[in-house]
Amino acid sequence: MRESVLFTSCAPCERCLGAIASLGIQTVVFGVSYKEFSKLVPSDYVPIDREGLLKQLGFNIRLVGPVLEDEGMHVFEYWGGEYHPLEALISEMDEIKKQKR
């Protein structure tokens, strides 16, 4: 598994990274970064050194990306089975974030 490379559309969350690490996969290539994805959720982006944290636990994982991030963001236009323009989704989340502050 060490030579395996996992390709994913979005940077994996902490739980997914833990599962990936437990399999012995050491390279993950992702399309959409944590920072860009945070535009689509109701919480703000918080930079975290995920590779460093996993290294402290004895796992060597290399995160490679973002790759084709602009294109990858458009996948979320169909989130939930209906089409919603990316700009509208981001705008909606911006409003939700403003209300939370």
C-alpha positions in Angstrom: 0.0 0.0 0.0 2.9 2.4 0.6 3.3 2.9 -3.2 -0.4 3.5 -3.6 -1.6 7.0 -4.4 -5.2 7.9 -3.5 -6.8 10.5 -5.7 -9.8 12.4 -4.3 -12.0 15.3 -5.5 -11.6 17.2 -2.2 -8.9 17.4 0.5 -9.9 14.6 2.9 -11.3 15.5 6.3 -9.5 14.4 9.5 -11.5 11.2 9.8 -10.9 10.2 6.2 -7.2 11.0 6.7 -7.1 8.7 9.7 -8.6 5.9 7.7 -6.3 6.5 4.8 -3.3 6.5 7.1 -4.4 3.3 8.8 -4.3 1.6 5.4 -0.7 2.6 4.9 -1.3 5.0 1.9 1.3 7.7 2.0 0.3 10.0 -0.9 -3.0 11.7 -1.4 -3.7 13.9 -4.4 -6.7 16.1 -4.1 -8.6 18.5 -6.3 -10.3 21.1 -4.0 -8.3 22.5 -1.0 -9.6 22.8 2.5 -9.6 26.6 2.1 -11.8 26.6 -1.1 -14.1 24.0 0.3 -14.7 26.1 3.4 -16.5 28.6 1.1 -19.3 26.0 0.8 -19.8 25.2 4.5 -21.1 27.4 7.4 -17.7 27.5 9.2 -14.7 29.6 8.4 -11.4 28.1 7.1 -8.9 27.3 9.9 -5.5 26.3 8.7 -4.3 23.0 10.2 -1.0 21.2 9.6 -2.7 17.8 9.0 0.5 16.3 7.7 2.4 17.4 10.8 -0.3 16.1 13.1 -0.3 12.7 11.4 3.5 12.6 11.5 3.4 13.1 15.3 1.2 10.0 15.4 3.7 8.0 13.3 2.1 8.3 9.9 3.9 9.8 6.9 1.3 11.2 4.5 2.0 13.6 1.8 -0.9 15.8 0.6 -0.5 16.9 -3.0 -2.8 19.6 -4.3 -4.9 21.4 -5.1 -5.1 20.0 -8.7 -7.6 21.5 -11.1 -9.3 23.3 -8.2 -11.5 25.7 -10.2 -12.9 22.8 -12.1 -13.3 20.7 -9.0 -15.4 23.4 -7.2 -18.0 23.2 -9.9 -18.8 19.6 -8.9 -20.5 21.0 -5.9 -23.0 22.8 -8.1 -24.9 19.5 -8.1 -24.6 18.8 -4.4 -27.9 17.5 -3.2 -29.1 16.4 -6.6 -30.1 19.8 -7.9 -28.1 22.4 -9.9 -27.2 25.5 -8.0 -24.6 28.0 -9.5 -21.4 27.9 -7.6 -21.5 31.7 -7.0 -25.0 31.3 -5.4 -23.8 28.6 -3.1 -20.8 30.6 -1.9 -23.0 33.7 -1.5 -25.5 31.7 0.6 -22.8 30.4 2.9 -21.3 34.0 3.2 -24.7 35.1 4.5 -25.0 32.3 6.9 -21.4 33.1 8.2 -22.3 36.7 8.6 -25.4 35.8 10.7 -23.2 33.6 13.0 -20.8 36.4 13.8 
